[in-house]
Amino acid sequence: MITIIDYGTGNIRAIENMLRVLGHESRISGVPEEVASASKIILPGVGHFDYGMRQLRSSGLIDVLDEAATSRQIPVLGICLGAQLLTRRSDEGTEPGLGWVSAETRRFDRSRLADSLRIPHMGWADTGYQAGHPLFDGFNETPRFYYVHSYHMVCDDPVNELCHAVHGYRFVSGIAKDNILGVQFHPEKSHRFGKRILDNFAKWIPSRRVGEQA
């Protein structure tokens, strides 16, 4: 069962509805016992980094999410704030992130943006991606996704950069490490391109499993 994590950080019905249209069964839950039985997890979210981490902690979800993602290695997709929470920290606050991907979340550098460019970055943007990754399977043209954010992710190692876009300068808009994925854009607001992303995630079976040789 695909479980969409409910931790009080935004409207998540649109993700459930899009998965339903695509023919995939899902549920919205913030109950640790239900999250523990998930076969896949979507961690959505909008808002402040510290608030998101505190909500996860107060809901008793951090340990169960960590066990699912790092011990059982089930597929995880973070969206927007949910993607940022996968990193170890953010310029937006002082709370530690989940730290599943070696990356940080940083505010857009105003000094590198033209005066006409605003923060937050809001709207549609062409998005380049890591060729051959299953999340982008079937894309025969450069996809455009919908973004609303003031912060972006920075990876320690470029190997974890899943996709990128440009707002004044090139920024990482998606991260990947084994079974863990995160995208800064909103697939649930990105029409046919977003549908393809969610469909690919729902069908994705990571090739490397616990106990398998690298």
Secondary structure, 3 states (H helix, E strand, C coil): CEEEECCCCCCCHHHHHHHHHCCCCEEEECCHHHHHCCCEEEECCCCCHHHHHHHHHHCCCHHHHHHHHHHCCCCEEEECHHHHCCCCCECCCCCCCCCCCCEEEEECCHHHCCCCCCCCEEEEEECEECCCCHHHCCCCCCCEEEEEECEEEEECCHHHEEEEEECCCEEEEEEEECCEEEECCEHHHCHHHHHHHHHHHHHCCCCCCCCCCC
